[in-house]
Amino acid sequence: MTEMETVVLGLGSNRGSEDLTSMQILSGACRDLSGFVNIRSWSGVYRTKAMYYENQNDFLNMVVCAETDLSPHRLLDKIHIVEARFGRDRTLEIRNGPRTLDIDIELFGFCRINEADLVVPHEKFSERAFVLKPLLDIFTECADVKEGGSSYLCGLPYDAAYVEKSLSLLAGQGIEKILDSADFRF
């Protein structure tokens, strides 16, 4: 039996498709992801200003915490299939530009990977309020409190204090919760 790993996936969308809004795309992506990972919890949905390439619509962002028995690369392959199903074509997009769906592997247990096609933890993890703020939702809902009062998610290297400190160093990223996790359906 393969050991399960805890993963955090960041999801974002700022361009609907012909028949789906960004919110519907996030919902459908979570439904598809649940076919190959065990989603334990999910954050609320946040509206965030675009970073890096700013001349585009705001994003809707969220994170999910899940368990998987897939390898990091196999998980990435399956994520790319989900992104394509919702209209993402990497050959036609501007780097960091508008997209129907972006799913990043933010954390994969305690794994550290630094390869051309995959970096874990995600190289921009601690500079993105659109990942850190939703991750705090998950810590609030399902973290274990350890000695000294720190909250940890089982199987992940960071605690809530680290996430809160990293978030406190970020200003002006324009993030606003628009939907609580309890109201998000997939």
HELIX and SHEET records of a PDB file:
HELIX    1   1 SER A   22  LEU A   33  1                                  12    
HELIX    2   2 PRO A   72  ARG A   85  1                                  14    
HELIX    3   3 ARG A   90  LEU A   92  5                                   3    
HELIX    4   4 PHE A  125  GLU A  127  5                                   3    
HELIX    5   5 ALA A  129  CYS A  142  1                                  14    
HELIX    6   6 GLU A  147  GLY A  149  5                                   3    
HELIX    7   7 ALA A  160  SER A  168  1                                   9    
HELIX    8   8 SER A  181  ASP A  183  5                                   3    
SHEET    1   A 4 ASN A  38  TRP A  42  0                                        
SHEET    2   A 4 PHE A  59  THR A  68 -1                                        
SHEET    3   A 4 GLU A   5  SER A  13 -1                                        
SHEET    4   A 4 ASP A 102  PHE A 108 -1                                        
SHEET    1   B 4 ASN A  38  TRP A  42  0                                        
SHEET    2   B 4 PHE A  59  THR A  68 -1                                        
SHEET    3   B 4 VAL A  45  THR A  48 -1                                        
SHEET    4   B 4 ILE A 175  LEU A 179 -1                                        
SHEET    1   C 2 ILE A 113  GLU A 115  0                                        
SHEET    2   C 2 LEU A 118  VAL A 120 -1                                        
SHEET    1   D 2 ASP A 144  VAL A 145  0                                        
SHEET    2   D 2 SER A 151  TYR A 152 -1                                        
END                                                                             
